[in-house]
Amino acid sequence: MKVPSLTMVALLFFAIFVAFQIQLSALFSMIFSSSSSSSSQLSLTLSLSSNHSATSTDQLPPERECSEIKLATQISCDRTSNRYDLCNISGPTVVDPTSATFYVMGPTRSNNPKIVEKIKPYPRKFDYDMMPQITEVTLISGPKGPKCKAHHNMPALVFSAGGYTGNFFHDFNDGFIPLFITVNTIFPNDQDFVIVLSEGPYWWRIKYGDLLNTFSKHPIIYLRNETETHCFPSAHIGLISHGFMTINNTLLPNSKTYLHFRDAIHEAYGNQHSQISSPENPTRRPQLIFVVRTGAIGRVIVNQREVVQVMEEIGFDVVVLEPKLNASLHESYTLVSSSHAMIGVHGAGLMHSIFLRPGSVFMQIVPKGMEWAAETFFGRLGKGLKLEYMEYHIEAKESSLAEKYGKDSLMLRNPIALQKGGWPIELMDIYLKEQNVKLDLVRYRGYLEEAYKKAYKFMHKE
């Protein structure tokens, strides 16, 4: 076999080396080309995001600006409802009680205050007459807030007990029912929190202290009485409302209902008094709570004595309840929850029906012009509590307005049609404050007899 010469071998190795160099050069060219393209794209991206021409000195925002962006994003507000606003501070916060201002706590060196949000934490956003009277709460990110004096390791729930507080109906419709909804929305698993009141009368905390303790065991912080700053790991400002006298369990993470709300009321006012059912007695009579408005402006039953007489003739033991502002809720709960029926004219006093046991009879006497309010307020309550709910709609002749306007006037003949144009305060005052009721005892007796049958049946189920 012929052996290749040394010269041929050298030439072969040289050819291979040259080919390898050519391929390597091409590879490096592709790499540098790709790197240059990526660098251009990165430069373009930075240019677009910073809204100026790219230069060699382009850089991310300085540390101070990043800190402020982070602080601002810790505050969020939902203002989509026509009933309430709800704001949230998702990080540490300190409140200055003298100005009702919550500051986001964190590293910031900005000297210019940036007011992020203002909120009135009262769930009647639609009420243009009342809302201007509600104190505003301010949420600020930067500058540094005041130094914290009182430290809390659980979040704050902030709301107003102003507005219509003092009216027993509004205390629940605008207060405790939205509080129940909010707690079971934000803290559905019984998490701990502190109640912070932006405003409200001092007596409110005393009267409803036991009920408030079912939501939070911690002392209530009342900003108007505080001088020290308080800090929290987070804060929720505002109360959620599902509508007038409504608890929509489909909107709650834990699906709680009116019956769960009544359980909270029983926990507050019922456990101190054992309810012992009376022994079976064929002569025992159902107890009826007759809620009256003696001395009130409007919706007074002028033949009240005769009505009580008919109630007793039918078979009820009648207890007349005239609600007082300073009445003991423990005593009221004990009285109502041990009864079998409640009857009264549409008004705040009927809010005591929240104390009735499921299965009790609840009859609302509905004056003229009160049809929508009767169903929306106490009708929803009665059905939500699983009561035997009834309504007695008075006729034109039973209304004192017939003497002034005539029983055939549109005001009495078709109030709903009259109210389609709105519910101005002048019209509302006529139906609420100028109207009294004189019940037709013959007509009303039939309703009472039906109520008695239901109450008697409920009594014997105890």
Buried (B, 14 or more C-beta within 10 A) or exposed (E): EEEEEEEEEEEEEEEEEEEEEEEEEEEEEEEEEEEEEEEEEEBEEBBEEEEEEBEEEBEEEEEEEEBBEBBBEBBBBEEEBEBBBBBBBBBBBBBBBEEBBBBBBBEBEBEEEBEBBBBBBBBBBEBEEBEEBBBEBBBBBBEBBBEBEEEBEBBBBBBBBBBBBBBBBBBBBBBBBBBBBBBBBBBEEEEEBBBBBBBBEEEBBEBBEBBBBBBBEBEBBBBEEBEEBBBBBBBBBBBBBBEBBBBEBEEBEEEBBBEBBBBBBBEBBBEEBEEEEEEEEEEEBBBBBBBBBEEBEBBBBEBBEEBBEBBEEBBBEBBEBEBEEEBEBBEBBBBBBBBBBBBBBBBBBBBBBBBBBEBBBBBBBBBBBBBBBBBBBBBBBBEBBBBBBBBBEBEBEBBBBBEEBEBEBEBBBEBEEBBEEEEEEEBBEBBBEBBBBBBEEEEBBEBBEBBBBBBBBBBEEE
